[in-house]
């Protein structure tokens, strides 16, 4: 078994680095190459990697946790809050429009209200990991419009989890009251607020305490434990692991050693992050949507309809950001569903709400939305010298060079 696992890891890293470098050569974000590499070695191609393998799945989960932790470390809370109203507007509209559209598609096709509701819910979430990775690849992570995208994508994930919890409860036959739905919503959003407010007060003391310890790599291990701890608390509170990890990064970025923590965590993250992106691509099964097979053709057409609704809904949501923002850019940045959409689809299949055919239709929507966003963003956002001024190559690894920081010596990164 260890032999198979090691071979799978070798295949993942080879696909990630070779295809990532090839994508950069063709002036595309590296993440697009990693996703395509996953398709090549996954269930649609060579079958060298089983994305459903428990160990590979756990490693990919660590990858997305570390990715969001690093993105949080690169996020200036002040800037994020300054676009908070625009981000929340984009998030709400970006959930409402696709959900209404997906429900409409399901109803027109004659499916039950519960199934139609789930189809709509599956279109709501945005993959914050993929969006943030593309923005970082292109060196625009700190742009105001990127902050709107990032804030809206995080809010989307929280709202999506609330919707998923409610729809799953309905599917299980549970009757939810207005108070029940309100409680789920308050817990999901309350965690983020409490984590940032309380964490910001504790983080500086924690970092100072760690600095006094004469332990090798104490700052590294303390920061990782803080990120894992908040991720775990988020999960226990009914939110998402990635939301907790992002909150941990935002909190630690405000400490005086924020940049040092970012540097300490960077290298270990480069081991896990490619596993996540390649695994997303490896889970794609293109054969379930063959136009030649009459049985698959119906679900291919449903997949096309869901994909159009998913894309148009998010693009229109970008216009909720208001004047002063590149609204089309924000809408395009909200398109990818990635692992979040696949989670929705998998829950629908396992609960019996979705048939295998409908699962393939939802998977098609996830695939297309995930794969078209990186090149579209590349067309709209030319790279800025590998990375933007002040941005370190957080998730790029070898594809970009570090840039000098724009923060004056001694300045608190959170100010």
N, C-alpha and C positions, 0 to 999 in steps of 0.2 A: 504493500500500500504506500509506503514512504517513497518507493520508486516512482509510482504514478503521480504522487503529489509533487515531487521535485521536477519531474518532466513537465507537469502542468505549469509550475512557476516559471520554468525556463521558457516555455512557449509564451506565457503572458508577457514576461519582460522583453523577449525578443520582438514580439508583435508590437508592444507599446513603443519601444525605442526606435525600431526600424520604420514602422508606419508613421510614427509621430514626426521623425526627422524628414520622411518623404513628404508629409503634409506641409511642413514648414518650407521645404524646397519649392513646393508649388504655391507658396504664399497663402496657405490656409492654417488655421489654428491647429496646434499639435493634438488637441483633444479629438479632432475629427479623425486624424490618422489612427489614434488609439481605439476609437469606436469601430472603425473599419477593420483594424487588426483583430479585434474581438470577433467580428463576424467571420473573418477568414478562418480562425482557429476554433470557433465555437460550433454550435449545433447546426448552423447552416453551411459550414465548410468542412474543415479537416477533422473536427470533433476531438481535438487534442485537449480541450478544456471543457469540463462539465460545470457550467455556472451554478448548478444546483447542488454541487458538492458542498457539504456543510462547512468544511474547513476553508475552502475558497470563498464561500459566502461570508464567513466571519471575518476573513482578512479584508474582503472588499468593504465590509461595514466599517472596519477600523480605518480604511482608506478614506471613506467619505466623512467620518468623524474628524480625522486629522485635517482633511481638506477644509472643512468648515471652520475648524479651530484656527487654521492659518489665515483664512479669509477674514475671520473676526479680528485677528491680530493686525491685519492690513486695513481695517475699517476704523475711520475716525468717527467716534460717536457723535461729536458735534456736527460734523457734516451730514451724517445719517439722519440726525434729528431735524436738521435744517430742511431736509426734503421729506420729512415724515408725512406731512399732509398729502403731498403729491403721491408718495409711495403707497399710502393707505388707499387713496382714491383709485390708483391703478390696480391694486390688489383686489379691492371689492368688485370693481367692474370686470376685472379679469377672471373672477370666479363666477360672477352672475351670468355674463353673456355666454360663455361656453356651457355652463350648466343648463341654462334655459334652452340653448340650441341642441345639446345632446338629448335632453328630455324630449324635445320636439321630434328629433329624428327617431327615437325609440317609439314614441306614441304613433307617429305616422306609419311606422312599419308594423304596428299592431301588437307590440309587446306590452306586457302589464305595466302598471304605473311604477311598481317597485323596480322592475328591470330598467325601465326608461329613466327613472331617477338615478339608478346606479350608473347608467351610461353617461348621464350628464355629470355626475360626481367625478367620474374617471377623467373628465376633460379639464377639471378645475386647476389642479396643482401645477406649479412650475418647478423644474429641476434647478434649484439654486446652485447646486454643485457644478453642473455643466455650464450654466450661464456665467457664473463667477470665474470658472476656469478659462473660458473664452475671452472674457474681458481682461483677465490677467495676462493671458497669452499675447494679447494685442497691446498691452501696456496702458489700458484705459480704466483700470479698476477704480481709480480715485476721481474720475470725472464726475461732475454733478449728475449727469444723466445715468451713469453707471450706479451711482448711489441710490437713485430712484429705483432702478431695476433690482438692485440687491435688496433694498428694504421691502419692495413689493413682493419679491420672490420668497423672502423669509415669511412675510405675512401670509402669502399664498399657502405656504406649507402648513402654517398653523390653522388657517381657515379650512384647508383641505382635510386636515386631521379631524377637525370638528365635524365636518360633513361626513367623512368616512365612518366616524364613530356613530353618528346618528343613523346613517343609512344601514350600517351593519346591524345595529340594534333593531331597526325596522324589519330587516331581512330575517332576523332571528325570532320575530314575532313579539318583540318587546314594545309595549306602548310607552311612548315618551311624552311627558308633559312639557309645557312651556318652561317650567322651572328646571326640568331635567336637561333640556337643550341649553338653557341659559347657564346652568352650572358647568356643563362641559366647555362652553365658550369662555367663561370667566377663568376656569382653571388653565386653559390653553394659553390665553393671553396674559393672565396674571403671573404665570411662571416667568415669562420673559421679563416683565417689568420688575418683579421682585429680585430675579437673578442679577439683573444689571444694577439695580439700586443697592441691594445688600452686598452683592459681590464687589462693587466698586469701593465700598467702605472697608471690606475685609482684605481685598487683594493686596493693597499696599503694605499692610501689616504682615501678611503671609510672605510676600516677597522679601521684606526686611528680615523676617525670622529665618527664612531659608538662607539668606546671604550670610547670616552669622554661623550657620552650620559648617563645620569643616568636613564636608562629605563631597566626594567626587561627583560632578554632574548633578549637584543638589537642585540647582535652578531648573534643569531639564526635567528631572523626575517630578519635582514639585509641580511644575506647570502641566505636565502630562496628567498627573493625578487630579489636578484641579479641573482640567478639561473633561476627563473621564467621569469625575464626580458630578459635575453639572449635567453632563449628558445622561448619566444614570438617573439623577433627580428629575430631569425633564421627562424621561420615559415613565418613571413612577408617578409623576404628576399628571400623566395623560397627554403629554405633549410628545415631541420627537427627540430622539438622540441628537440629530444634527442641529436642532434649535438650541439645545443645551450647549453643544460644543461651540457654536457660533457665539453665543452669549459669553462663554468663558473667554474666547479670544478678544471680544470687544472689551471686556473688563480688564484683562491683563495688558491690553494695548495702552490703557490709560496710566499704567504704572511707569515709574522712571526706568525700569529695565525691560520695557515692552519690546524694543528692537532686539535686545540681547536674547529674550525668550524666543522671538521669531527665528533668529539665527540658530538657536539651539535645537529647535523642533524641526527645522527645514529638512535636514538630511534624513532623519528617520521617516518623515512623511513621504519622501521620494520612493521609499520601498513599497508603501501601502497604496498610495494614490493611483498608480497605474493599474493595480489589480482591480480597483473599483471600475475604472472606465472600460478596461478590456472585458470585464465580466458583464457589463451592461450590453456591450456589443455581442458577446458570446451567447447571450440568452435569446438573441433574435433568431427566429426560425422562419426564413423566407419561404419555405416550401408550403407552409399552411395557407399561403395566399396566392397560389398559382392560378393565373387566368385561364389555363388550359383545362383544369379540372372543373367540371360543371358544379360539383358540390362546393368547391371553394369560391366560385365566381360570385355567388350571392354575398358572401361575407367580405369579399374583396370590395364590392360596391358599397357595402355598409361601412367598411373601413375608410373608403374614399370620402363618404359623406361626413363621418366623424372627424376625419383629418381636416377637411375644409372648415367645419365649424370650429375646431380647436384652434386653427391658425388665425382665422378671421376674428374670432372672439378676443384673442390675446392682442392682436394688432390694434383692434379698435380700442382696447383697454388703455393702450399707450396714450391715446388722446385725452384720457382723464387726467393726465399729469398737468394739463393747463399750459398757458403760454410761458415762454422762457425756457422750454425744454424741447429737445428733439424727439417729438412724440412718436414718430414712426420708428425711430431707433429703439425707444423704450418698448414699444409694442413687439418688435422683432425679438428683443432680448428676453421677452416673457414667453416665447413660443415653446422652447424645449420642455418635454415632460420627463424624459429620462427614467431613472430608477423609481421615481415617485409614481409615475403612471403605471409602471409595471407592477408595483406593489398593489395599487388599486385593482388592476386586472386580475392578479393572482388571488386576491381576497374574494373577488367576485366569482372566480372559477371554483375555488375551494368551498365557498358557501352555497354553491348551486344556483346562484343568481344568473351567472353567465354560462352558456353552453361553450363547448370547445370552439365552435365557429365564431361566436361573439367575442370570445377571448382573443382570437386571432385578429378580429376587426379592431379591437381596442389596442392590441399590440402593434398593429400596423400604424395606427395614429401615433403611438409613442415613438415608433421607429422613424417615421417621416419627420415628425416635429423635432426630434432630437438631432437628426442628421442635416436638416436644412438650415437650422439656426446658425451654426458656426460659419459656413461660407457666406451667408447673408450678412452677418455681423462683420465679417472680414471686408466685404465690399463697402460697408458703411463706415467702418472704423479702420483706417490704415494704421499699421503698427507704428508706435512711437519709439524708434531706436531700440527695439527689443522690449523695453519696459519704459513706462512713463517716469518722468523725473520724480524721485522720491520713492518709487516702488522697487522693492527687491524682487528678484525672480522667485517668488514664493512657490508657485506650482509649476514653473517651467522646467526646472531642473537644468539640463544642459542646453536647452534651446535658446537661452538668452543670457546676457551678461548682467551682472549686478550694476545698478546705477547708484550714483551718490545720493545720499539722503538730502531732502530739502528742509529737514528740521535743524534749527540751530542747536549747537551743542548745549546739552543740559535741559533742552525744552521737553516738557512732558508731552508724550505723543498724543495724549488725550485732549490736549488743549487746542 
